[in-house]
Amino acid sequence: MVAALCFVITGIIFLTEGLNLVPTPSADGNRSFLSECRKKLAVDHCGQEIGNELFLEHGTTGPGCCIKLMSLEKCHKEHLKDFLSSPDHANVNATEVWQRSDVLLNRCHIVAGHYPSVI
């Protein structure tokens, strides 16, 4: 439960009003990229859905949240990498979380293909 809350609070899930707001890695490096990603953060039910699926192994991320996740997939992956590499989260099984993330992203790619104009 703590890992799921940290996941949501630290900004692993980013929600945005448009698809063209996703930052790309800059010359300043990954920290600058993560900082820009954090500016796009909005914590709502989507963060909870995704956190529950990745860390608590229950629940399914709904179509609307899947589409929002797809709009910020690069940010999601970089934040997940940063989150899991932190010594504060050493007790989290990173391999299992990455596997669940891959399953989630694959499913969300399919969902986004079926619901391309929700955002």
Biopython code that builds the backbone (N, CA, C, O; Angstrom):
import numpy as np
from Bio.PDB.StructureBuilder import StructureBuilder

atoms = [
    (1, "MET", "N", (0.823, -1.191, 0.000)),
    (1, "MET", "CA", (0.000, 0.000, 0.000)),
    (1, "MET", "C", (0.866, 1.253, 0.000)),
    (1, "MET", "O", (0.580, 2.212, -0.718)),
    (2, "VAL", "N", (1.928, 1.244, 0.809)),
    (2, "VAL", "CA", (2.816, 2.403, 0.880)),
    (2, "VAL", "C", (3.473, 2.643, -0.471)),
    (2, "VAL", "O", (3.582, 3.784, -0.920)),
    (3, "ALA", "N", (3.913, 1.561, -1.122)),
    (3, "ALA", "CA", (4.547, 1.715, -2.433)),
    (3, "ALA", "C", (3.570, 2.314, -3.434)),
    (3, "ALA", "O", (3.951, 3.161, -4.242)),
    (4, "ALA", "N", (2.317, 1.882, -3.388)),
    (4, "ALA", "CA", (1.317, 2.419, -4.310)),
    (4, "ALA", "C", (1.091, 3.906, -4.061)),
    (4, "ALA", "O", (0.975, 4.686, -5.006)),
    (5, "LEU", "N", (1.027, 4.294, -2.797)),
    (5, "LEU", "CA", (0.843, 5.709, -2.484)),
    (5, "LEU", "C", (2.050, 6.530, -2.902)),
    (5, "LEU", "O", (1.898, 7.624, -3.445)),
    (6, "CYS", "N", (3.245, 6.014, -2.656)),
    (6, "CYS", "CA", (4.459, 6.712, -3.092)),
    (6, "CYS", "C", (4.465, 6.848, -4.602)),
    (6, "CYS", "O", (4.848, 7.884, -5.146)),
    (7, "PHE", "N", (4.038, 5.792, -5.268)),
    (7, "PHE", "CA", (3.970, 5.776, -6.723)),
    (7, "PHE", "C", (3.116, 6.931, -7.224)),
    (7, "PHE", "O", (3.512, 7.666, -8.129)),
    (8, "VAL", "N", (1.960, 7.080, -6.635)),
    (8, "VAL", "CA", (1.039, 8.141, -7.037)),
    (8, "VAL", "C", (1.590, 9.500, -6.658)),
    (8, "VAL", "O", (1.572, 10.428, -7.466)),
    (9, "ILE", "N", (2.077, 9.622, -5.440)),
    (9, "ILE", "CA", (2.544, 10.908, -4.934)),
    (9, "ILE", "C", (3.770, 11.401, -5.680)),
    (9, "ILE", "O", (3.873, 12.596, -5.956)),
    (10, "THR", "N", (4.706, 10.517, -6.016)),
    (10, "THR", "CA", (5.928, 10.956, -6.678)),
    (10, "THR", "C", (5.727, 11.266, -8.149)),
    (10, "THR", "O", (6.651, 11.725, -8.821)),
    (11, "GLY", "N", (4.565, 11.028, -8.637)),
    (11, "GLY", "CA", (4.287, 11.485, -9.990)),
    (11, "GLY", "C", (4.574, 10.492, -11.079)),
    (11, "GLY", "O", (5.001, 10.882, -12.165)),
    (12, "ILE", "N", (4.357, 9.231, -10.830)),
    (12, "ILE", "CA", (4.614, 8.248, -11.866)),
    (12, "ILE", "C", (3.592, 8.322, -12.980)),
    (12, "ILE", "O", (3.877, 7.953, -14.119)),
    (13, "ILE", "N", (2.415, 8.794, -12.658)),
    (13, "ILE", "CA", (1.369, 8.878, -13.649)),
    (13, "ILE", "C", (1.103, 10.342, -13.953)),
    (13, "ILE", "O", (0.902, 11.163, -13.058)),
    (14, "PHE", "N", (1.109, 10.637, -15.220)),
    (14, "PHE", "CA", (0.925, 12.002, -15.662)),
    (14, "PHE", "C", (-0.320, 12.099, -16.512)),
    (14, "PHE", "O", (-0.532, 11.305, -17.428)),
    (15, "LEU", "N", (-1.130, 13.073, -16.199)),
    (15, "LEU", "CA", (-2.347, 13.297, -16.951)),
    (15, "LEU", "C", (-2.260, 14.692, -17.542)),
    (15, "LEU", "O", (-1.779, 15.621, -16.893)),
    (16, "THR", "N", (-2.716, 14.832, -18.747)),
    (16, "THR", "CA", (-2.592, 16.103, -19.426)),
    (16, "THR", "C", (-3.832, 16.382, -20.253)),
    (16, "THR", "O", (-4.592, 15.467, -20.569)),
    (17, "GLU", "N", (-4.034, 17.613, -20.596)),
    (17, "GLU", "CA", (-5.193, 17.989, -21.389)),
    (17, "GLU", "C", (-4.995, 17.679, -22.870)),
    (17, "GLU", "O", (-5.979, 17.499, -23.588)),
    (18, "GLY", "N", (-3.767, 17.613, -23.343)),
    (18, "GLY", "CA", (-3.515, 17.361, -24.753)),
    (18, "GLY", "C", (-2.361, 16.417, -24.954)),
    (18, "GLY", "O", (-1.525, 16.235, -24.070)),
    (19, "LEU", "N", (-2.322, 15.820, -26.120)),
    (19, "LEU", "CA", (-1.283, 14.837, -26.403)),
    (19, "LEU", "C", (0.057, 15.466, -26.742)),
    (19, "LEU", "O", (1.074, 14.773, -26.707)),
    (20, "ASN", "N", (0.099, 16.736, -27.064)),
    (20, "ASN", "CA", (1.335, 17.370, -27.503)),
    (20, "ASN", "C", (2.113, 18.028, -26.374)),
    (20, "ASN", "O", (3.023, 18.815, -26.635)),
    (21, "LEU", "N", (1.779, 17.728, -25.134)),
    (21, "LEU", "CA", (2.431, 18.369, -24.004)),
    (21, "LEU", "C", (3.514, 17.513, -23.372)),
    (21, "LEU", "O", (4.059, 17.888, -22.334)),
    (22, "VAL", "N", (3.837, 16.390, -23.960)),
    (22, "VAL", "CA", (4.821, 15.489, -23.377)),
    (22, "VAL", "C", (6.220, 16.010, -23.663)),
    (22, "VAL", "O", (6.596, 16.167, -24.825)),
    (23, "PRO", "N", (6.992, 16.279, -22.620)),
    (23, "PRO", "CA", (8.356, 16.745, -22.843)),
    (23, "PRO", "C", (9.233, 15.623, -23.362)),
    (23, "PRO", "O", (8.922, 14.444, -23.190)),
    (24, "THR", "N", (10.313, 15.994, -23.986)),
    (24, "THR", "CA", (11.285, 15.004, -24.443)),
    (24, "THR", "C", (12.583, 15.242, -23.693)),
    (24, "THR", "O", (12.822, 16.345, -23.202)),
    (25, "PRO", "N", (13.426, 14.216, -23.598)),
    (25, "PRO", "CA", (14.692, 14.406, -22.884)),
    (25, "PRO", "C", (15.474, 15.570, -23.481)),
    (25, "PRO", "O", (15.583, 15.703, -24.700)),
    (26, "SER", "N", (16.005, 16.394, -22.619)),
    (26, "SER", "CA", (16.733, 17.574, -23.066)),
    (26, "SER", "C", (18.231, 17.373, -22.901)),
    (26, "SER", "O", (18.686, 16.350, -22.390)),
    (27, "ALA", "N", (18.980, 18.363, -23.340)),
    (27, "ALA", "CA", (20.434, 18.321, -23.189)),
    (27, "ALA", "C", (20.839, 18.344, -21.719)),
    (27, "ALA", "O", (21.937, 17.913, -21.369)),
    (28, "ASP", "N", (19.959, 18.844, -20.864)),
    (28, "ASP", "CA", (20.247, 18.888, -19.431)),
    (28, "ASP", "C", (20.208, 17.512, -18.787)),
    (28, "ASP", "O", (20.579, 17.355, -17.624)),
    (29, "GLY", "N", (19.763, 16.528, -19.531)),
    (29, "GLY", "CA", (19.772, 15.164, -19.014)),
    (29, "GLY", "C", (18.454, 14.718, -18.426)),
    (29, "GLY", "O", (17.438, 15.409, -18.492)),
    (30, "ASN", "N", (18.514, 13.540, -17.850)),
    (30, "ASN", "CA", (17.317, 12.872, -17.362)),
    (30, "ASN", "C", (16.626, 13.637, -16.236)),
    (30, "ASN", "O", (15.396, 13.657, -16.190)),
    (31, "ARG", "N", (17.364, 14.260, -15.335)),
    (31, "ARG", "CA", (16.739, 14.993, -14.222)),
    (31, "ARG", "C", (15.881, 16.137, -14.741)),
    (31, "ARG", "O", (14.793, 16.394, -14.227)),
    (32, "SER", "N", (16.378, 16.817, -15.758)),
    (32, "SER", "CA", (15.600, 17.898, -16.353)),
    (32, "SER", "C", (14.324, 17.346, -16.994)),
    (32, "SER", "O", (13.248, 17.931, -16.869)),
    (33, "PHE", "N", (14.464, 16.220, -17.673)),
    (33, "PHE", "CA", (13.313, 15.563, -18.292)),
    (33, "PHE", "C", (12.275, 15.192, -17.233)),
    (33, "PHE", "O", (11.085, 15.457, -17.401)),
    (34, "LEU", "N", (12.740, 14.575, -16.139)),
    (34, "LEU", "CA", (11.824, 14.187, -15.068)),
    (34, "LEU", "C", (11.166, 15.412, -14.433)),
    (34, "LEU", "O", (9.991, 15.374, -14.070)),
    (35, "SER", "N", (11.918, 16.478, -14.304)),
    (35, "SER", "CA", (11.362, 17.711, -13.749)),
    (35, "SER", "C", (10.236, 18.241, -14.637)),
    (35, "SER", "O", (9.188, 18.652, -14.140)),
    (36, "GLU", "N", (10.456, 18.228, -15.936)),
    (36, "GLU", "CA", (9.421, 18.667, -16.877)),
    (36, "GLU", "C", (8.210, 17.742, -16.820)),
    (36, "GLU", "O", (7.069, 18.198, -16.886)),
    (37, "CYS", "N", (8.463, 16.450, -16.697)),
    (37, "CYS", "CA", (7.357, 15.499, -16.591)),
    (37, "CYS", "C", (6.522, 15.772, -15.354)),
    (37, "CYS", "O", (5.293, 15.725, -15.402)),
    (38, "ARG", "N", (7.186, 16.055, -14.253)),
    (38, "ARG", "CA", (6.470, 16.302, -12.992)),
    (38, "ARG", "C", (5.519, 17.489, -13.101)),
    (38, "ARG", "O", (4.489, 17.535, -12.428)),
    (39, "LYS", "N", (5.871, 18.444, -13.950)),
    (39, "LYS", "CA", (4.998, 19.602, -14.143)),
    (39, "LYS", "C", (3.661, 19.196, -14.764)),
    (39, "LYS", "O", (2.667, 19.911, -14.629)),
    (40, "LYS", "N", (3.639, 18.062, -15.438)),
    (40, "LYS", "CA", (2.423, 17.586, -16.095)),
    (40, "LYS", "C", (1.564, 16.723, -15.175)),
    (40, "LYS", "O", (0.492, 16.264, -15.571)),
    (41, "LEU", "N", (2.030, 16.507, -13.961)),
    (41, "LEU", "CA", (1.357, 15.596, -13.043)),
    (41, "LEU", "C", (0.001, 16.114, -12.587)),
    (41, "LEU", "O", (-0.167, 17.293, -12.275)),
    (42, "ALA", "N", (-0.933, 15.223, -12.561)),
    (42, "ALA", "CA", (-2.243, 15.485, -11.951)),
    (42, "ALA", "C", (-2.666, 14.183, -11.279)),
    (42, "ALA", "O", (-2.873, 13.170, -11.947)),
    (43, "VAL", "N", (-2.791, 14.214, -9.972)),
    (43, "VAL", "CA", (-3.157, 13.008, -9.242)),
    (43, "VAL", "C", (-4.679, 12.932, -9.163)),
    (43, "VAL", "O", (-5.321, 13.834, -8.626)),
    (44, "ASP", "N", (-5.242, 11.884, -9.684)),
    (44, "ASP", "CA", (-6.680, 11.638, -9.579)),
    (44, "ASP", "C", (-6.899, 10.134, -9.546)),
    (44, "ASP", "O", (-5.985, 9.374, -9.227)),
    (45, "HIS", "N", (-8.088, 9.716, -9.871)),
    (45, "HIS", "CA", (-8.386, 8.287, -9.814)),
    (45, "HIS", "C", (-7.497, 7.469, -10.748)),
    (45, "HIS", "O", (-7.281, 6.285, -10.493)),
    (46, "CYS", "N", (-6.981, 8.057, -11.810)),
    (46, "CYS", "CA", (-6.112, 7.316, -12.729)),
    (46, "CYS", "C", (-4.813, 6.910, -12.036)),
    (46, "CYS", "O", (-4.347, 5.783, -12.201)),
    (47, "GLY", "N", (-4.241, 7.806, -11.277)),
    (47, "GLY", "CA", (-3.027, 7.467, -10.541)),
    (47, "GLY", "C", (-3.267, 6.321, -9.585)),
    (47, "GLY", "O", (-2.424, 5.436, -9.438)),
    (48, "GLN", "N", (-4.415, 6.338, -8.937)),
    (48, "GLN", "CA", (-4.756, 5.262, -8.010)),
    (48, "GLN", "C", (-4.978, 3.952, -8.761)),
    (48, "GLN", "O", (-4.507, 2.903, -8.322)),
    (49, "GLU", "N", (-5.688, 4.001, -9.885)),
    (49, "GLU", "CA", (-5.930, 2.790, -10.675)),
    (49, "GLU", "C", (-4.622, 2.163, -11.132)),
    (49, "GLU", "O", (-4.419, 0.957, -10.989)),
    (50, "ILE", "N", (-3.743, 2.978, -11.678)),
    (50, "ILE", "CA", (-2.481, 2.466, -12.206)),
    (50, "ILE", "C", (-1.583, 1.989, -11.075)),
    (50, "ILE", "O", (-0.962, 0.932, -11.180)),
    (51, "GLY", "N", (-1.509, 2.760, -9.996)),
    (51, "GLY", "CA", (-0.713, 2.343, -8.844)),
    (51, "GLY", "C", (-1.199, 1.028, -8.259)),
    (51, "GLY", "O", (-0.393, 0.164, -7.914)),
    (52, "ASN", "N", (-2.524, 0.871, -8.145)),
    (52, "ASN", "CA", (-3.073, -0.386, -7.639)),
    (52, "ASN", "C", (-2.694, -1.551, -8.536)),
    (52, "ASN", "O", (-2.333, -2.625, -8.053)),
    (53, "GLU", "N", (-2.775, -1.339, -9.835)),
    (53, "GLU", "CA", (-2.460, -2.416, -10.774)),
    (53, "GLU", "C", (-0.980, -2.780, -10.733)),
    (53, "GLU", "O", (-0.631, -3.959, -10.789)),
    (54, "LEU", "N", (-0.119, -1.790, -10.636)),
    (54, "LEU", "CA", (1.319, -2.062, -10.660)),
    (54, "LEU", "C", (1.864, -2.570, -9.335)),
    (54, "LEU", "O", (2.710, -3.464, -9.315)),
    (55, "PHE", "N", (1.391, -2.013, -8.235)),
    (55, "PHE", "CA", (2.003, -2.314, -6.944)),
    (55, "PHE", "C", (1.174, -3.221, -6.045)),
    (55, "PHE", "O", (1.729, -3.966, -5.237)),
    (56, "LEU", "N", (-0.127, -3.167, -6.173)),
    (56, "LEU", "CA", (-0.963, -3.978, -5.295)),
    (56, "LEU", "C", (-1.531, -5.201, -6.002)),
    (56, "LEU", "O", (-2.183, -6.041, -5.382)),
    (57, "GLU", "N", (-1.278, -5.294, -7.312)),
    (57, "GLU", "CA", (-1.683, -6.437, -8.125)),
    (57, "GLU", "C", (-3.186, -6.682, -8.106)),
    (57, "GLU", "O", (-3.630, -7.827, -8.198)),
    (58, "HIS", "N", (-3.964, -5.624, -7.989)),
    (58, "HIS", "CA", (-5.405, -5.791, -8.119)),
    (58, "HIS", "C", (-5.985, -4.574, -8.821)),
    (58, "HIS", "O", (-5.400, -3.490, -8.822)),
    (59, "GLY", "N", (-7.121, -4.780, -9.402)),
    (59, "GLY", "CA", (-7.757, -3.708, -10.141)),
    (59, "GLY", "C", (-7.265, -3.669, -11.571)),
    (59, "GLY", "O", (-6.218, -4.222, -11.907)),
    (60, "THR", "N", (-8.030, -3.015, -12.389)),
    (60, "THR", "CA", (-7.677, -2.851, -13.790)),
    (60, "THR", "C", (-7.824, -1.384, -14.142)),
    (60, "THR", "O", (-8.819, -0.748, -13.795)),
    (61, "THR", "N", (-6.850, -0.863, -14.816)),
    (61, "THR", "CA", (-6.876, 0.525, -15.256)),
    (61, "THR", "C", (-7.916, 0.668, -16.362)),
    (61, "THR", "O", (-7.890, -0.071, -17.346)),
    (62, "GLY", "N", (-8.822, 1.612, -16.197)),
    (62, "GLY", "CA", (-9.911, 1.806, -17.148)),
    (62, "GLY", "C", (-9.471, 2.469, -18.443)),
    (62, "GLY", "O", (-8.354, 2.979, -18.534)),
    (63, "PRO", "N", (-10.352, 2.466, -19.453)),
    (63, "PRO", "CA", (-10.019, 3.010, -20.769)),
    (63, "PRO", "C", (-9.569, 4.469, -20.747)),
    (63, "PRO", "O", (-8.590, 4.818, -21.406)),
    (64, "GLY", "N", (-10.264, 5.320, -20.005)),
    (64, "GLY", "CA", (-9.878, 6.736, -19.963)),
    (64, "GLY", "C", (-8.489, 6.934, -19.396)),
    (64, "GLY", "O", (-7.705, 7.734, -19.906)),
    (65, "CYS", "N", (-8.188, 6.198, -18.332)),
    (65, "CYS", "CA", (-6.861, 6.302, -17.714)),
    (65, "CYS", "C", (-5.792, 5.684, -18.607)),
    (65, "CYS", "O", (-4.656, 6.155, -18.633)),
    (66, "CYS", "N", (-6.149, 4.636, -19.335)),
    (66, "CYS", "CA", (-5.202, 4.041, -20.284)),
    (66, "CYS", "C", (-4.791, 5.058, -21.342)),
    (66, "CYS", "O", (-3.613, 5.182, -21.677)),
    (67, "ILE", "N", (-5.759, 5.767, -21.851)),
    (67, "ILE", "CA", (-5.464, 6.744, -22.897)),
    (67, "ILE", "C", (-4.590, 7.864, -22.348)),
    (67, "ILE", "O", (-3.665, 8.321, -23.019)),
    (68, "LYS", "N", (-4.882, 8.301, -21.134)),
    (68, "LYS", "CA", (-4.039, 9.328, -20.512)),
    (68, "LYS", "C", (-2.625, 8.804, -20.295)),
    (68, "LYS", "O", (-1.652, 9.528, -20.505)),
    (69, "LEU", "N", (-2.512, 7.553, -19.877)),
    (69, "LEU", "CA", (-1.197, 6.949, -19.689)),
    (69, "LEU", "C", (-0.430, 6.895, -21.008)),
    (69, "LEU", "O", (0.773, 7.154, -21.028)),
    (70, "MET", "N", (-1.099, 6.566, -22.097)),
    (70, "MET", "CA", (-0.435, 6.481, -23.396)),
    (70, "MET", "C", (0.102, 7.837, -23.836)),
    (70, "MET", "O", (1.131, 7.908, -24.508)),
    (71, "SER", "N", (-0.583, 8.907, -23.465)),
    (71, "SER", "CA", (-0.127, 10.231, -23.876)),
    (71, "SER", "C", (1.167, 10.625, -23.169)),
    (71, "SER", "O", (1.861, 11.544, -23.603)),
    (72, "LEU", "N", (1.489, 9.932, -22.088)),
    (72, "LEU", "CA", (2.698, 10.235, -21.323)),
    (72, "LEU", "C", (3.508, 8.976, -21.040)),
    (72, "LEU", "O", (4.099, 8.841, -19.968)),
    (73, "GLU", "N", (3.534, 8.071, -21.983)),
    (73, "GLU", "CA", (4.219, 6.788, -21.789)),
    (73, "GLU", "C", (5.702, 6.956, -21.470)),
    (73, "GLU", "O", (6.223, 6.288, -20.576)),
    (74, "LYS", "N", (6.372, 7.828, -22.181)),
    (74, "LYS", "CA", (7.806, 8.025, -21.935)),
    (74, "LYS", "C", (8.038, 8.532, -20.511)),
    (74, "LYS", "O", (8.947, 8.067, -19.823)),
    (75, "CYS", "N", (7.226, 9.474, -20.078)),
    (75, "CYS", "CA", (7.331, 9.976, -18.703)),
    (75, "CYS", "C", (7.067, 8.860, -17.703)),
    (75, "CYS", "O", (7.777, 8.736, -16.705)),
    (76, "HIS", "N", (6.052, 8.051, -17.964)),
    (76, "HIS", "CA", (5.719, 6.924, -17.083)),
    (76, "HIS", "C", (6.926, 6.009, -16.913)),
    (76, "HIS", "O", (7.289, 5.649, -15.793)),
    (77, "LYS", "N", (7.540, 5.639, -18.020)),
    (77, "LYS", "CA", (8.680, 4.714, -17.959)),
    (77, "LYS", "C", (9.867, 5.321, -17.221)),
    (77, "LYS", "O", (10.507, 4.646, -16.415)),
    (78, "GLU", "N", (10.162, 6.571, -17.486)),
    (78, "GLU", "CA", (11.296, 7.216, -16.821)),
    (78, "GLU", "C", (11.039, 7.392, -15.325)),
    (78, "GLU", "O", (11.939, 7.199, -14.507)),
    (79, "HIS", "N", (9.823, 7.754, -14.979)),
    (79, "HIS", "CA", (9.502, 7.897, -13.560)),
    (79, "HIS", "C", (9.513, 6.555, -12.851)),
    (79, "HIS", "O", (9.964, 6.457, -11.710)),
    (80, "LEU", "N", (9.024, 5.533, -13.513)),
    (80, "LEU", "CA", (9.039, 4.205, -12.910)),
    (80, "LEU", "C", (10.480, 3.756, -12.671)),
    (80, "LEU", "O", (10.803, 3.199, -11.622)),
    (81, "LYS", "N", (11.333, 4.007, -13.653)),
    (81, "LYS", "CA", (12.753, 3.659, -13.499)),
    (81, "LYS", "C", (13.369, 4.422, -12.329)),
    (81, "LYS", "O", (14.087, 3.842, -11.515)),
    (82, "ASP", "N", (13.092, 5.701, -12.248)),
    (82, "ASP", "CA", (13.619, 6.532, -11.167)),
    (82, "ASP", "C", (13.074, 6.069, -9.812)),
    (82, "ASP", "O", (13.824, 5.956, -8.842)),
    (83, "PHE", "N", (11.783, 5.807, -9.754)),
    (83, "PHE", "CA", (11.137, 5.355, -8.514)),
    (83, "PHE", "C", (11.741, 4.042, -8.029)),
    (83, "PHE", "O", (12.086, 3.907, -6.855)),
    (84, "LEU", "N", (11.866, 3.079, -8.931)),
    (84, "LEU", "CA", (12.347, 1.753, -8.542)),
    (84, "LEU", "C", (13.836, 1.729, -8.220)),
    (84, "LEU", "O", (14.298, 0.831, -7.516)),
    (85, "SER", "N", (14.586, 2.689, -8.717)),
    (85, "SER", "CA", (16.025, 2.719, -8.436)),
    (85, "SER", "C", (16.346, 3.409, -7.112)),
    (85, "SER", "O", (17.490, 3.379, -6.658)),
    (86, "SER", "N", (15.352, 4.022, -6.500)),
    (86, "SER", "CA", (15.568, 4.715, -5.232)),
    (86, "SER", "C", (15.796, 3.721, -4.099)),
    (86, "SER", "O", (15.081, 2.725, -3.994)),
    (87, "PRO", "N", (16.790, 3.985, -3.248)),
    (87, "PRO", "CA", (17.012, 3.117, -2.079)),
    (87, "PRO", "C", (15.790, 3.054, -1.162)),
    (87, "PRO", "O", (15.608, 2.075, -0.438)),
    (88, "ASP", "N", (14.963, 4.082, -1.191)),
    (88, "ASP", "CA", (13.746, 4.094, -0.378)),
    (88, "ASP", "C", (12.754, 3.008, -0.789)),
    (88, "ASP", "O", (11.868, 2.645, -0.016)),
    (89, "HIS", "N", (12.905, 2.495, -2.005)),
    (89, "HIS", "CA", (11.971, 1.494, -2.521)),
    (89, "HIS", "C", (12.671, 0.164, -2.801)),
    (89, "HIS", "O", (12.248, -0.603, -3.666)),
    (90, "ALA", "N", (13.733, -0.092, -2.066)),
    (90, "ALA", "CA", (14.512, -1.317, -2.268)),
    (90, "ALA", "C", (13.696, -2.577, -1.999)),
    (90, "ALA", "O", (14.014, -3.644, -2.523)),
    (91, "ASN", "N", (12.652, -2.463, -1.189)),
    (91, "ASN", "CA", (11.836, -3.633, -0.871)),
    (91, "ASN", "C", (10.810, -3.965, -1.955)),
    (91, "ASN", "O", (10.137, -4.992, -1.869)),
    (92, "VAL", "N", (10.683, -3.125, -2.958)),
    (92, "VAL", "CA", (9.747, -3.362, -4.053)),
    (92, "VAL", "C", (10.426, -4.258, -5.084)),
    (92, "VAL", "O", (11.564, -3.999, -5.475)),
    (93, "ASN", "N", (9.740, -5.301, -5.524)),
    (93, "ASN", "CA", (10.287, -6.209, -6.526)),
    (93, "ASN", "C", (10.192, -5.536, -7.897)),
    (93, "ASN", "O", (9.147, -5.567, -8.547)),
    (94, "ALA", "N", (11.288, -4.935, -8.317)),
    (94, "ALA", "CA", (11.307, -4.154, -9.556)),
    (94, "ALA", "C", (10.972, -5.007, -10.775)),
    (94, "ALA", "O", (10.277, -4.544, -11.679)),
    (95, "THR", "N", (11.452, -6.232, -10.811)),
    (95, "THR", "CA", (11.185, -7.108, -11.956)),
    (95, "THR", "C", (9.691, -7.332, -12.122)),
    (95, "THR", "O", (9.165, -7.249, -13.233)),
    (96, "GLU", "N", (9.012, -7.615, -11.030)),
    (96, "GLU", "CA", (7.566, -7.838, -11.101)),
    (96, "GLU", "C", (6.822, -6.571, -11.496)),
    (96, "GLU", "O", (5.869, -6.626, -12.274)),
    (97, "VAL", "N", (7.249, -5.432, -10.967)),
    (97, "VAL", "CA", (6.583, -4.175, -11.307)),
    (97, "VAL", "C", (6.779, -3.858, -12.790)),
    (97, "VAL", "O", (5.836, -3.436, -13.459)),
    (98, "TRP", "N", (7.997, -4.056, -13.314)),
    (98, "TRP", "CA", (8.243, -3.821, -14.743)),
    (98, "TRP", "C", (7.396, -4.754, -15.600)),
    (98, "TRP", "O", (6.871, -4.340, -16.634)),
    (99, "GLN", "N", (7.261, -6.005, -15.180)),
    (99, "GLN", "CA", (6.429, -6.944, -15.938)),
    (99, "GLN", "C", (4.973, -6.492, -15.944)),
    (99, "GLN", "O", (4.317, -6.520, -16.985)),
    (100, "ARG", "N", (4.471, -6.078, -14.794)),
    (100, "ARG", "CA", (3.087, -5.592, -14.730)),
    (100, "ARG", "C", (2.926, -4.305, -15.543)),
    (100, "ARG", "O", (1.886, -4.087, -16.165)),
    (101, "SER", "N", (3.954, -3.458, -15.537)),
    (101, "SER", "CA", (3.908, -2.235, -16.335)),
    (101, "SER", "C", (3.833, -2.566, -17.825)),
    (101, "SER", "O", (3.066, -1.949, -18.563)),
    (102, "ASP", "N", (4.625, -3.535, -18.263)),
    (102, "ASP", "CA", (4.589, -3.948, -19.673)),
    (102, "ASP", "C", (3.211, -4.470, -20.066)),
    (102, "ASP", "O", (2.692, -4.137, -21.132)),
    (103, "VAL", "N", (2.624, -5.293, -19.196)),
    (103, "VAL", "CA", (1.280, -5.819, -19.465)),
    (103, "VAL", "C", (0.279, -4.668, -19.542)),
    (103, "VAL", "O", (-0.555, -4.618, -20.446)),
    (104, "LEU", "N", (0.370, -3.752, -18.592)),
    (104, "LEU", "CA", (-0.524, -2.595, -18.569)),
    (104, "LEU", "C", (-0.365, -1.758, -19.836)),
    (104, "LEU", "O", (-1.355, -1.405, -20.476)),
    (105, "LEU", "N", (0.869, -1.442, -20.195)),
    (105, "LEU", "CA", (1.101, -0.612, -21.380)),
    (105, "LEU", "C", (0.620, -1.307, -22.650)),
    (105, "LEU", "O", (0.037, -0.662, -23.521)),
    (106, "ASN", "N", (0.856, -2.604, -22.766)),
    (106, "ASN", "CA", (0.381, -3.337, -23.945)),
    (106, "ASN", "C", (-1.140, -3.288, -24.037)),
    (106, "ASN", "O", (-1.695, -3.063, -25.113)),
    (107, "ARG", "N", (-1.807, -3.498, -22.913)),
    (107, "ARG", "CA", (-3.268, -3.442, -22.905)),
    (107, "ARG", "C", (-3.745, -2.023, -23.229)),
    (107, "ARG", "O", (-4.699, -1.840, -23.985)),
    (108, "CYS", "N", (-3.081, -1.033, -22.658)),
    (108, "CYS", "CA", (-3.483, 0.355, -22.901)),
    (108, "CYS", "C", (-3.250, 0.777, -24.348)),
    (108, "CYS", "O", (-4.006, 1.591, -24.877)),
    (109, "HIS", "N", (-2.226, 0.245, -24.994)),
    (109, "HIS", "CA", (-2.028, 0.523, -26.425)),
    (109, "HIS", "C", (-3.230, 0.029, -27.222)),
    (109, "HIS", "O", (-3.692, 0.706, -28.140)),
    (110, "ILE", "N", (-3.731, -1.145, -26.872)),
    (110, "ILE", "CA", (-4.900, -1.694, -27.556)),
    (110, "ILE", "C", (-6.121, -0.827, -27.273)),
    (110, "ILE", "O", (-6.867, -0.476, -28.186)),
    (111, "VAL", "N", (-6.317, -0.487, -26.012)),
    (111, "VAL", "CA", (-7.457, 0.352, -25.628)),
    (111, "VAL", "C", (-7.389, 1.701, -26.337)),
    (111, "VAL", "O", (-8.395, 2.178, -26.863)),
    (112, "ALA", "N", (-6.225, 2.308, -26.355)),
    (112, "ALA", "CA", (-6.071, 3.620, -26.996)),
    (112, "ALA", "C", (-6.388, 3.536, -28.482)),
    (112, "ALA", "O", (-6.886, 4.497, -29.068)),
    (113, "GLY", "N", (-6.101, 2.398, -29.089)),
    (113, "GLY", "CA", (-6.440, 2.205, -30.496)),
    (113, "GLY", "C", (-7.937, 2.159, -30.729)),
    (113, "GLY", "O", (-8.423, 2.516, -31.802)),
    (114, "HIS", "N", (-8.662, 1.717, -29.715)),
    (114, "HIS", "CA", (-10.110, 1.632, -29.821)),
    (114, "HIS", "C", (-10.815, 2.906, -29.365)),
    (114, "HIS", "O", (-11.973, 3.131, -29.716)),
    (115, "TYR", "N", (-10.137, 3.729, -28.597)),
    (115, "TYR", "CA", (-10.727, 4.956, -28.062)),
    (115, "TYR", "C", (-9.781, 6.138, -28.305)),
    (115, "TYR", "O", (-9.367, 6.794, -27.350)),
    (116, "PRO", "N", (-9.436, 6.418, -29.558)),
    (116, "PRO", "CA", (-8.386, 7.409, -29.822)),
    (116, "PRO", "C", (-8.749, 8.859, -29.538)),
    (116, "PRO", "O", (-7.849, 9.694, -29.452)),
    (117, "SER", "N", (-10.004, 9.193, -29.389)),
    (117, "SER", "CA", (-10.347, 10.612, -29.255)),
    (117, "SER", "C", (-10.936, 10.970, -27.895)),
    (117, "SER", "O", (-11.642, 11.972, -27.787)),
    (118, "VAL", "N", (-10.671, 10.196, -26.869)),
    (118, "VAL", "CA", (-11.236, 10.467, -25.554)),
    (118, "VAL", "C", (-10.624, 11.705, -24.926)),
    (118, "VAL", "O", (-11.324, 12.449, -24.239)),
    (119, "ILE", "N", (-9.333, 11.951, -25.140)),
    (119, "ILE", "CA", (-8.682, 13.119, -24.532)),
    (119, "ILE", "C", (-8.989, 14.340, -25.369)),
    (119, "ILE", "O", (-8.542, 15.439, -25.044)),
]
sb = StructureBuilder()
sb.init_structure("model")
sb.init_model(0)
sb.init_chain("A")
sb.init_seg("    ")
for serial, (resi, resn, name, xyz) in enumerate(atoms, 1):
    if name == "N":
        sb.init_residue(resn, " ", resi, " ")
    sb.init_atom(name, np.array(xyz, "f"), 0.0, 1.0, " ", f" {name:<3s}", serial, name[0])
structure = sb.get_structure()
